[in-house]
Amino acid sequence: MLTFVFVCLSISLTGLHAAFTVVVASPSVKVKENEGVDLKCAYTADFGATPRIEWKFKDLKGYQFFIYFAGMITAEYAGRITVYDGGLRFSKVTRADSGDYDCEVSGNSGYDEKTIKLTVLVPPSKPLSRIPSSVRTGSNVRLTCFDADGYPPSTYKWYKDNTPLPEDPTMFPNFKNLTYKMNVNNGNLEFPSVSKMDSGPYFCEASNGEGVPQRGDVVKMEVRDLNVGGIVAGVIVALVVVGLLLIGLWFASTKGYLPKKAESKPKQAVYTQPRADDMDDGDEFRQKSSFVV
């Protein structure tokens, strides 16, 4: 507080070089969720005795809102904040209050603004992890871990057999034969080609420096070899079924159980009356026939 007063006093003494200047006690403020906090904003005397002061808020998604406008606290923040000469006070903050707060001051044809970044600290919750219980040797396998509540966003660790896995296994002799890839920022643990030595119980842990790190459920992942014997047995059974089907069709055919093909009808001769242009001049009338199939 004393530092802030000293800064404000220094501005007022610098004369023209500090005309129409807004100053904040700290451009970045961190506070735990459900606690109160002050965002301090002061200005030089050249704005006049009753300058226009406005507070705006831009959340983490980029949406902007008025908090204090035309000398009044907006409806969304009524009962939650207090605006006083020199700042703004939250009685209790939530994770939704994280973002940028603009303190804007205008008066006597002058204008200036400063931004305070507020970070509401939220400890992690129990992470949701997805770990397959059974996978095939040589397949690509991905284990995932995600904490939906922690802010700042959590980073992640993975454990196998209750032992923490290093982010880069090639840097440690005991893990150099493992081929997994770990992303500590998004919580993924990926095995490009999983092997039987990767079998075991796994769980993940989320932490962000606030509160106690949280661990997900333990799930045992078993890596199985491809069942070649089962595949061969399946092929043999399929061939036996096809063979029996063919024998059944042959037996039914020889015993006359299958329907016979319909016999074709005999061809018939159709006689037609000859036309006038089919007779020669002076010849006697001759009947002409044609055979139609």
ZADODO-262961 format. One line per 8 residues: number of its first residue (from 1); for each residue z, x negated, y of N, C-alpha, C. Coordinates in steps of 0.1 Angstrom, whole numbers, always signed. Layout:
// residues N
NUM> Z,X,Y,Z,X,Y,Z,X,Y; ...
This chain:
// residues 293
1> +0,-8,-12,+0,+0,+0,+0,-9,+13; +8,-19,+13,+9,-28,+24,-4,-35,+27; -11,-39,+16,-24,-45,+17,-34,-36,+23; -34,-23,+20,-43,-13,+25,-40,-11,+40; -28,-11,+44,-24,-9,+59,-29,-21,+66; -28,-33,+60,-32,-45,+67,-47,-45,+69; -55,-41,+59,-69,-40,+60,-73,-31,+71; -67,-19,+71,-70,-9,+82,-67,-15,+96
9> -56,-22,+97,-52,-28,+110,-62,-39,+114; -67,-47,+104,-76,-57,+107,-89,-51,+112; -94,-40,+106,-106,-34,+111,-105,-29,+125; -93,-23,+128,-91,-18,+142,-91,-29,+152; -88,-41,+148,-87,-52,+158,-99,-60,+160; -109,-57,+151,-122,-66,+152,-132,-61,+162; -128,-50,+169,-137,-45,+180,-150,-40,+175; -161,-44,+182,-174,-39,+180,-179,-42,+166
17> -175,-53,+161,-180,-57,+147,-175,-47,+137; -165,-39,+139,-161,-29,+129,-163,-15,+134; -172,-12,+143,-174,+1,+148,-178,+11,+137; -172,+23,+137,-176,+33,+127,-175,+28,+113; -164,+23,+109,-162,+17,+96,-152,+25,+87; -156,+28,+75,-147,+34,+65,-143,+23,+55; -131,+23,+51,-126,+13,+41,-117,+20,+31; -118,+15,+18,-110,+21,+7,-101,+10,+2
25> -89,+14,-3,-80,+5,-8,-85,-3,-20; -92,+4,-29,-98,-3,-40,-111,+5,-44; -122,-2,-46,-134,+4,-50,-134,+9,-65; -124,+5,-72,-124,+9,-86,-109,+12,-90; -107,+24,-95,-93,+28,-98,-93,+33,-113; -83,+28,-120,-81,+33,-134,-68,+40,-135; -68,+51,-143,-55,+58,-145,-56,+65,-159; -44,+66,-165,-43,+73,-178,-45,+88,-177
33> -50,+94,-187,-52,+108,-187,-39,+115,-185; -39,+126,-178,-27,+135,-175,-17,+128,-165; -21,+117,-159,-12,+111,-149,-18,+114,-135; -10,+113,-124,-15,+114,-111,-21,+102,-105; -29,+103,-94,-35,+91,-88,-39,+94,-74; -39,+84,-65,-43,+85,-51,-56,+77,-49; -66,+83,-43,-78,+76,-39,-77,+74,-23; -75,+62,-19,-71,+60,-5,-84,+56,+3
41> -86,+63,+15,-98,+61,+23,-93,+62,+38; -96,+51,+45,-92,+51,+59,-105,+48,+68; -104,+50,+81,-115,+48,+90,-110,+43,+104; -120,+37,+111,-117,+32,+124,-115,+43,+135; -109,+40,+146,-106,+50,+156,-119,+54,+164; -130,+47,+163,-142,+51,+171,-147,+65,+166; -144,+70,+154,-148,+83,+150,-142,+94,+158; -131,+91,+165,-125,+101,+174,-112,+106,+167
49> -105,+115,+174,-92,+120,+169,-93,+129,+158; -104,+137,+157,-106,+147,+147,-120,+145,+140; -122,+134,+133,-135,+133,+127,-138,+142,+115; -150,+144,+111,-153,+152,+100,-152,+144,+87; -144,+148,+78,-142,+141,+66,-146,+150,+54; -154,+144,+45,-158,+151,+33,-156,+142,+21; -153,+148,+10,-152,+141,-3,-162,+147,-13; -170,+139,-19,-179,+143,-30,-176,+136,-43
57> -180,+143,-54,-177,+137,-67,-190,+137,-75; -194,+126,-81,-205,+125,-90,-200,+121,-104; -202,+130,-114,-196,+128,-127,-205,+118,-135; -201,+115,-148,-208,+105,-156,-222,+110,-160; -225,+123,-159,-238,+128,-162,-247,+128,-150; -242,+125,-138,-250,+124,-126,-250,+136,-117; -242,+147,-122,-241,+159,-113,-231,+156,-102; -234,+161,-90,-226,+159,-78,-220,+172,-73
65> -207,+172,-68,-200,+183,-64,-192,+180,-51; -190,+190,-43,-181,+188,-31,-167,+191,-36; -158,+182,-32,-144,+184,-35,-136,+189,-22; -140,+183,-11,-134,+187,+2,-145,+188,+12; -147,+200,+18,-158,+203,+26,-154,+213,+37; -158,+210,+50,-155,+218,+62,-140,+220,+63; -132,+210,+60,-118,+211,+61,-110,+219,+50; -117,+222,+39,-111,+230,+29,-114,+223,+15
73> -104,+225,+6,-106,+221,-8,-115,+231,-15; -125,+227,-22,-133,+237,-29,-125,+243,-41; -131,+255,-45,-123,+264,-54,-120,+257,-68; -130,+248,-72,-128,+242,-85,-116,+232,-85; -112,+227,-73,-102,+217,-73,-89,+222,-66; -89,+235,-63,-77,+241,-57,-65,+240,-66; -54,+235,-62,-42,+234,-70,-42,+221,-78; -53,+213,-78,-53,+201,-85,-52,+188,-76
81> -57,+190,-63,-58,+179,-54,-51,+182,-41; -47,+172,-34,-42,+173,-20,-49,+163,-12; -55,+167,+0,-62,+158,+9,-52,+156,+21; -50,+143,+24,-41,+139,+35,-48,+129,+44; -42,+126,+55,-48,+116,+64,-47,+102,+58; -58,+98,+52,-58,+85,+45,-61,+85,+31; -64,+97,+25,-68,+97,+11,-68,+111,+5; -69,+110,-8,-69,+122,-17,-61,+119,-29
89> -53,+130,-33,-43,+128,-44,-46,+138,-55; -47,+133,-67,-48,+142,-79,-34,+143,-85; -29,+155,-87,-16,+157,-94,-17,+153,-108; -28,+156,-115,-30,+152,-129,-45,+151,-132; -49,+141,-138,-64,+139,-141,-67,+142,-155; -79,+145,-158,-84,+147,-171,-96,+138,-173; -101,+137,-185,-113,+128,-188,-125,+132,-181; -126,+145,-177,-137,+150,-169,-137,+145,-155
97> -126,+139,-150,-126,+135,-136,-131,+121,-135; -135,+114,-146,-141,+101,-144,-154,+102,-137; -156,+92,-128,-169,+92,-120,-167,+86,-106; -177,+88,-97,-177,+82,-84,-173,+93,-73; -164,+88,-65,-159,+97,-54,-163,+91,-41; -171,+98,-33,-176,+94,-20,-167,+99,-9; -162,+90,+0,-154,+94,+11,-163,+92,+23; -167,+103,+30,-177,+103,+41,-170,+107,+54
105> -172,+99,+64,-165,+102,+77,-176,+102,+88; -176,+112,+97,-185,+112,+108,-178,+117,+121; -183,+113,+132,-177,+117,+145,-182,+108,+156; -183,+114,+168,-187,+106,+180,-201,+99,+177; -210,+106,+170,-223,+101,+166,-223,+89,+157; -212,+87,+151,-211,+76,+141,-209,+82,+127; -213,+74,+117,-211,+78,+103,-210,+66,+94; -201,+68,+84,-200,+57,+73,-194,+64,+61
113> -196,+57,+50,-190,+63,+37,-187,+51,+28; -178,+53,+19,-175,+44,+8,-173,+51,-5; -175,+44,-16,-174,+50,-29,-162,+44,-37; -155,+53,-44,-144,+48,-53,-147,+52,-67; -148,+43,-76,-151,+46,-90,-137,+49,-97; -136,+61,-102,-124,+64,-110,-127,+65,-125; -118,+57,-132,-120,+57,-147,-107,+63,-153; -108,+74,-160,-97,+80,-166,-96,+75,-181
121> -85,+68,-184,-84,+61,-197,-79,+71,-208; -87,+72,-218,-83,+81,-229,-83,+73,-242; -72,+73,-249,-71,+66,-262,-80,+72,-273; -84,+64,-282,-93,+69,-293,-86,+80,-302; -94,+88,-308,-90,+97,-318,-94,+92,-332; -89,+99,-342,-93,+95,-355,-108,+95,-357; -115,+84,-360,-130,+84,-361,-135,+92,-373; -147,+97,-371,-154,+104,-382,-163,+94,-388
129> -161,+91,-401,-169,+81,-408,-177,+88,-420; -188,+82,-423,-196,+87,-434,-199,+75,-443; -193,+76,-455,-194,+65,-465,-199,+71,-478; -210,+67,-483,-215,+73,-496,-206,+68,-508; -203,+77,-517,-194,+73,-528,-202,+66,-539; -215,+68,-540,-223,+62,-550,-237,+59,-545; -242,+46,-547,-255,+42,-543,-261,+34,-554; -275,+32,-553,-282,+24,-563,-284,+10,-558
137> -283,+1,-567,-285,-13,-564,-299,-16,-558; -299,-24,-547,-311,-27,-540,-316,-17,-529; -309,-6,-528,-313,+4,-518,-307,+0,-504; -312,+6,-494,-307,+4,-480,-296,+15,-478; -285,+10,-474,-273,+19,-472,-267,+17,-458; -264,+28,-452,-258,+27,-438,-245,+35,-438; -234,+29,-434,-221,+35,-432,-219,+37,-417; -215,+49,-413,-213,+52,-398,-199,+55,-395
145> -195,+53,-382,-182,+55,-377,-183,+59,-362; -176,+70,-358,-177,+75,-345,-165,+81,-340; -160,+77,-328,-149,+83,-321,-154,+91,-309; -151,+104,-309,-157,+112,-299,-149,+113,-286; -137,+108,-286,-127,+111,-275,-125,+99,-266; -124,+87,-272,-120,+75,-264,-128,+72,-252; -121,+68,-241,-128,+64,-229,-120,+53,-222; -125,+41,-219,-139,+37,-222,-143,+39,-237
153> -156,+39,-239,-161,+41,-253,-155,+31,-263; -151,+35,-275,-145,+26,-284,-155,+16,-290; -149,+5,-294,-156,-4,-303,-150,-3,-317; -158,-8,-327,-154,-5,-341,-153,-17,-350; -144,-16,-359,-142,-26,-370,-144,-19,-383; -148,-27,-393,-149,-22,-407,-140,-30,-416; -134,-23,-426,-125,-29,-436,-130,-27,-450; -130,-37,-458,-133,-35,-473,-121,-41,-481
161> -116,-34,-490,-105,-38,-498,-93,-41,-489; -92,-33,-478,-81,-35,-468,-82,-48,-460; -94,-55,-460,-96,-67,-453,-107,-65,-443; -104,-70,-430,-114,-68,-420,-127,-76,-422; -138,-70,-421,-151,-77,-422,-155,-83,-409; -159,-96,-409,-163,-102,-396,-176,-96,-392; -178,-96,-379,-191,-91,-373,-203,-98,-378; -202,-111,-380,-213,-120,-385,-208,-127,-398
169> -211,-122,-410,-206,-128,-422,-210,-142,-425; -221,-146,-419,-226,-160,-421,-217,-170,-415; -208,-166,-406,-200,-176,-399,-187,-179,-407; -185,-172,-418,-172,-174,-426,-176,-176,-440; -170,-187,-446,-174,-191,-460,-171,-180,-470; -160,-172,-468,-157,-162,-478,-166,-150,-478; -174,-149,-467,-183,-137,-466,-198,-141,-465; -201,-154,-466,-214,-158,-464,-225,-153,-474
177> -220,-148,-485,-229,-142,-495,-232,-128,-493; -225,-122,-483,-227,-108,-480,-238,-106,-470; -246,-96,-471,-258,-95,-463,-258,-82,-454; -246,-77,-451,-245,-65,-442,-247,-69,-428; -250,-59,-420,-252,-60,-405,-242,-50,-398; -234,-55,-390,-224,-47,-383,-227,-46,-368; -227,-33,-363,-228,-31,-349,-215,-26,-344; -207,-34,-336,-194,-30,-332,-194,-20,-321
185> -206,-18,-315,-206,-8,-303,-209,+6,-308; -218,+7,-318,-221,+21,-323,-214,+24,-336; -207,+15,-343,-200,+17,-355,-208,+17,-368; -220,+13,-367,-228,+12,-380,-225,+0,-388; -225,+1,-401,-224,-10,-410,-235,-8,-420; -245,-16,-420,-257,-14,-428,-259,-25,-438; -263,-21,-450,-267,-30,-461,-282,-29,-464; -290,-39,-459,-304,-38,-462,-308,-37,-476
193> -301,-44,-485,-303,-43,-499,-289,-45,-506; -283,-33,-509,-269,-33,-514,-269,-39,-528; -258,-46,-531,-256,-52,-544,-242,-48,-550; -240,-51,-563,-228,-46,-569,-215,-53,-563; -217,-65,-557,-205,-71,-551,-201,-64,-538; -209,-54,-533,-206,-46,-522,-197,-34,-525; -195,-32,-538,-187,-20,-542,-172,-22,-538; -166,-11,-534,-152,-12,-530,-148,-1,-521
201> -135,+0,-517,-131,+10,-507,-133,+5,-493; -138,+14,-485,-142,+11,-471,-135,+21,-461; -131,+16,-449,-127,+25,-438,-130,+18,-425; -131,+25,-414,-134,+20,-401,-122,+22,-392; -123,+14,-381,-112,+15,-371,-118,+15,-357; -113,+25,-348,-118,+26,-335,-107,+22,-325; -111,+14,-314,-102,+10,-304,-109,+8,-291; -101,+10,-280,-107,+8,-267,-97,+2,-257
209> -86,-4,-263,-76,-10,-254,-66,+0,-249; -67,+13,-252,-58,+23,-247,-51,+30,-260; -38,+30,-260,-31,+36,-271,-33,+27,-284; -30,+34,-295,-30,+27,-308,-44,+29,-314; -50,+18,-320,-63,+19,-327,-62,+30,-338; -73,+37,-340,-73,+48,-350,-82,+45,-362; -77,+48,-374,-85,+45,-386,-90,+58,-393; -102,+57,-398,-108,+68,-405,-104,+68,-420
217> -109,+78,-427,-105,+79,-441,-111,+68,-450; -103,+65,-461,-108,+54,-470,-117,+61,-481; -129,+56,-483,-138,+61,-493,-143,+49,-501; -142,+51,-515,-147,+40,-524,-162,+42,-526; -169,+31,-523,-184,+31,-525,-187,+23,-538; -193,+30,-547,-197,+23,-560,-212,+21,-561; -216,+8,-563,-230,+4,-564,-233,+4,-579; -243,+12,-583,-247,+13,-597,-261,+7,-599
225> -263,+1,-611,-276,-4,-615,-286,+8,-618; -299,+6,-617,-308,+16,-620,-307,+18,-635; -307,+31,-640,-305,+35,-654,-319,+35,-661; -323,+23,-665,-336,+22,-672,-336,+29,-685; -326,+28,-693,-325,+35,-705,-326,+50,-704; -320,+55,-694,-321,+70,-692,-335,+74,-688; -342,+66,-680,-356,+69,-677,-365,+68,-689; -363,+58,-698,-371,+57,-710,-369,+69,-719
233> -356,+72,-721,-353,+84,-729,-359,+97,-724; -359,+98,-711,-365,+110,-705,-380,+111,-708; -387,+99,-707,-401,+99,-710,-404,+102,-724; -396,+97,-734,-398,+100,-748,-396,+115,-751; -386,+121,-745,-383,+135,-747,-395,+143,-742; -401,+139,-730,-412,+146,-725,-424,+146,-734; -427,+134,-740,-438,+132,-749,-436,+140,-762; -424,+141,-767,-421,+149,-779,-424,+164,-776
241> -419,+168,-764,-422,+182,-761,-436,+186,-760; -444,+177,-754,-459,+179,-753,-465,+179,-767; -461,+169,-776,-466,+169,-789,-463,+182,-797; -451,+187,-796,-448,+199,-803,-456,+211,-798; -458,+211,-785,-466,+222,-779,-480,+222,-784; -486,+210,-785,-500,+209,-791,-501,+213,-805; -491,+209,-813,-490,+213,-828,-489,+228,-829; -481,+234,-820,-479,+249,-820,-492,+256,-817
249> -500,+251,-807,-512,+257,-804,-523,+256,-815; -523,+244,-822,-532,+242,-833,-529,+251,-845; -516,+253,-848,-512,+262,-859,-515,+276,-856; -513,+280,-843,-516,+294,-840,-531,+297,-840; -539,+287,-837,-553,+289,-837,-558,+290,-852; -553,+282,-861,-557,+282,-875,-553,+295,-882; -542,+301,-878,-538,+314,-884,-543,+326,-877; -551,+324,-867,-557,+335,-860,-548,+343,-851
257> -538,+336,-846,-528,+343,-837,-534,+343,-823; -543,+334,-820,-548,+333,-806,-560,+343,-805; -562,+350,-794,-573,+359,-792,-587,+352,-793; -597,+359,-800,-610,+353,-801,-619,+356,-789; -629,+347,-787,-638,+349,-776,-646,+362,-778; -650,+370,-769,-658,+381,-770,-673,+377,-773; -679,+385,-784,-693,+381,-788,-703,+386,-777; -713,+378,-775,-723,+382,-765,-732,+392,-770
265> -737,+402,-761,-746,+413,-765,-760,+407,-767; -768,+414,-777,-782,+409,-779,-791,+413,-767; -801,+405,-765,-810,+407,-754,-819,+419,-758; -823,+427,-748,-831,+439,-750,-844,+438,-742; -855,+444,-748,-868,+444,-741,-869,+457,-733; -874,+455,-721,-876,+466,-711,-890,+467,-708; -896,+478,-710,-910,+481,-707,-912,+488,-693; -921,+483,-685,-924,+489,-672,-938,+494,-671
273> -941,+504,-663,-954,+509,-661,-962,+500,-652; -974,+496,-656,-982,+486,-648,-986,+492,-635; -987,+484,-624,-992,+488,-611,-1007,+489,-611; -1012,+496,-601,-1026,+498,-600,-1034,+485,-598; -1028,+475,-591,-1035,+463,-588,-1034,+453,-600; -1028,+457,-611,-1028,+449,-623,-1040,+453,-632; -1048,+463,-629,-1060,+467,-637,-1073,+462,-631; -1082,+457,-640,-1095,+453,-635,-1105,+464,-634
281> -1115,+463,-624,-1125,+473,-622,-1133,+475,-635; -1136,+488,-639,-1145,+491,-651,-1138,+489,-664; -1126,+484,-664,-1119,+483,-677,-1112,+495,-680; -1110,+498,-693,-1101,+509,-696,-1087,+506,-693; -1080,+518,-691,-1066,+516,-687,-1058,+509,-699; -1051,+498,-695,-1043,+491,-705,-1028,+491,-701; -1020,+494,-710,-1005,+494,-706,-1000,+480,-707; -994,+476,-697,-988,+462,-696,-973,+462,-697
289> -968,+453,-705,-953,+453,-707,-948,+440,-702; -935,+440,-698,-928,+428,-694,-915,+427,-701; -911,+415,-704,-898,+413,-711,-888,+408,-701; -877,+416,-699,-867,+412,-690,-854,+409,-698; -848,+397,-694,-836,+393,-701,-824,+400,-694
